[in-house]
Amino acid sequence: EVQLQAYGGGLVQPGGSLRLSCAVSGFTLDAYAITWFRQAPGKEREGVSSNYSGHGPTFYSEVLKDRFYISRDSAKNTVYLQMNSLKPQDTAVYYCAAARQNPRLVWATNEYDYWGKGTLVTVSS
C-alpha cells in the first residue's frame, strides 16, 4: 500500500525554522518525483518545492526559494522541507505528493499520483 505521511508541523514564531518530513512507503522513493504543496485558509493549493526522480532537477516557488530547501534521504524513504525565516503568511497546511513520471508542469496537482495528509504550520507570535 502506497502511503505518504507528512509531519513536523506546529506553531513557530516569526523568524523561526521548522523541518517538515514526508515519510513514504509502498514504493521506491528514488523512482518518484516528490513535491511539497501548501494551502492557506481560503486560498488555493500552491506549489512550494519539488525534487524530481533520477537525480532530476529541483524546483522552488519563486517567492520561497531563498528560505525553503528540499532534500531527500533514500535510505530513510523520507523527503524533507527545511523552512527558515518563517513569516505569518507561511501559515498553511503543507502536503507532500508523489508522481511516478516527472511532471511536465511541476505545480500541476493533477500530475501527482499520491498525496499524503497534510501537516499544519502556524507562524505566529
Secondary structure as UniProt FT lines:
FT   STRAND          3..7
FT   STRAND          10..12
FT   TURN            14..15
FT   STRAND          18..25
FT   HELIX           29..31
FT   STRAND          33..39
FT   TURN            41..42
FT   STRAND          46..51
FT   TURN            53..55
FT   STRAND          58..60
FT   TURN            62..67
FT   STRAND          68..73
FT   HELIX           74..76
FT   STRAND          78..83
FT   HELIX           88..90
FT   STRAND          92..99
FT   TURN            106..107
FT   HELIX           109..111
FT   STRAND          114..115
FT   STRAND          119..123
//
